[in-house]
């Protein structure tokens, strides 16, 4: 695994962001690393205040409450640093920074 301090610049800048079907996402990073994500996996990792306690950092969202059939209805770019998703369960408040998305990918490997 690459240390987060080693992953700056191109490593956390997406070169291509592609929705794969209704429930997948791939990001090709500036350092040529390609990461694949599933809608349920991303939703379970939502970093918003409804899903993570702002004071303790403890995850409030129960992973089992996210349906395996969850889909991505819309993806929006937030500034030059993040993505926002509108999910089929109605949730849409999470802002997924590119650094967070890259970290999620590295944790899977």
C-alpha positions in Angstrom: 0.0 0.0 0.0 1.2 3.5 -0.8 1.6 5.8 2.1 -0.8 8.8 1.9 2.1 11.2 2.0 3.5 9.7 -1.1 0.3 10.1 -3.0 0.1 13.8 -3.9 -0.5 15.6 -7.1 -1.2 13.2 -10.0 -1.9 10.3 -7.6 -5.1 12.0 -6.4 -6.1 13.8 -9.5 -8.5 11.8 -11.7 -7.7 11.7 -15.4 -11.0 9.9 -16.2 -14.2 9.3 -14.3 -16.6 6.8 -15.9 -19.9 5.4 -14.6 -20.1 1.7 -15.4 -23.7 0.7 -15.8 -26.1 1.7 -13.1 -24.1 0.6 -10.1 -20.4 1.0 -10.9 -17.7 3.7 -11.2 -14.2 3.6 -12.4 -11.6 6.3 -11.9 -8.3 6.4 -13.8 -5.9 8.5 -11.7 -3.1 10.7 -13.0 -0.5 8.1 -12.0 -2.3 5.5 -14.3 -3.9 3.6 -11.4 -7.4 2.5 -12.3 -9.8 2.0 -9.4 -13.3 0.3 -9.6 -16.1 1.0 -7.1 -19.5 -0.4 -6.6 -22.5 1.8 -5.7 -23.3 -0.1 -2.5 -19.6 0.0 -1.5 -19.4 3.8 -2.0 -22.8 4.4 -0.3 -21.6 2.3 2.8 -18.6 4.6 2.9 -20.5 7.8 2.7 -18.6 10.5 4.6 -21.5 12.9 5.3 -22.7 13.9 8.7 -25.8 11.7 8.4 -23.7 8.7 8.0 -20.7 9.5 10.2 -20.9 11.2 13.6 -19.2 14.6 13.2 -17.9 14.7 16.7 -16.7 11.1 17.2 -16.0 10.0 13.6 -18.0 6.8 14.4 -20.0 5.4 11.4 -23.7 5.8 12.0 -24.9 4.2 8.8 -25.4 0.5 9.2 -23.7 -1.3 6.3 -26.5 -3.9 6.2 -29.1 -1.1 5.6 -27.6 -0.4 2.1 -29.3 -2.6 -0.5 -27.2 -4.7 -2.8 -29.3 -3.4 -5.7 -28.5 0.3 -5.0 -27.7 2.3 -8.1 -26.1 5.7 -8.9 -28.7 8.1 -10.4 -26.4 11.0 -10.9 -22.7 12.0 -10.4 -21.7 15.6 -10.0 -18.2 17.1 -9.7 -17.7 19.3 -6.6 -15.2 22.0 -7.5 -11.9 20.5 -8.4 -11.6 18.2 -5.5 -14.6 15.8 -5.1 -17.6 13.9 -6.4 -21.2 13.9 -5.1 -23.6 11.1 -5.8 -27.4 10.9 -5.9 -28.3 7.3 -5.0 -31.4 5.3 -5.7 -32.2 5.3 -2.0 -32.7 9.1 -2.0 -29.4 9.9 -0.3 -27.3 12.7 -1.8 -25.4 14.7 0.8 -22.0 12.9 0.8 -19.1 14.7 -0.7 -16.4 12.2 -1.7 -13.0 14.0 -2.0 -10.7 12.6 -4.6 -8.2 11.8 -1.8 -11.0 9.8 0.1 -11.9 7.9 -3.1 -8.2 7.0 -3.7 -7.9 5.9 -0.1 -10.9 3.7 -0.4 -9.4 2.1 -3.5 -6.1 1.5 -1.7 -7.8 0.0 1.3 -9.4 -2.6 -0.9 -6.0 -3.9 -2.1 
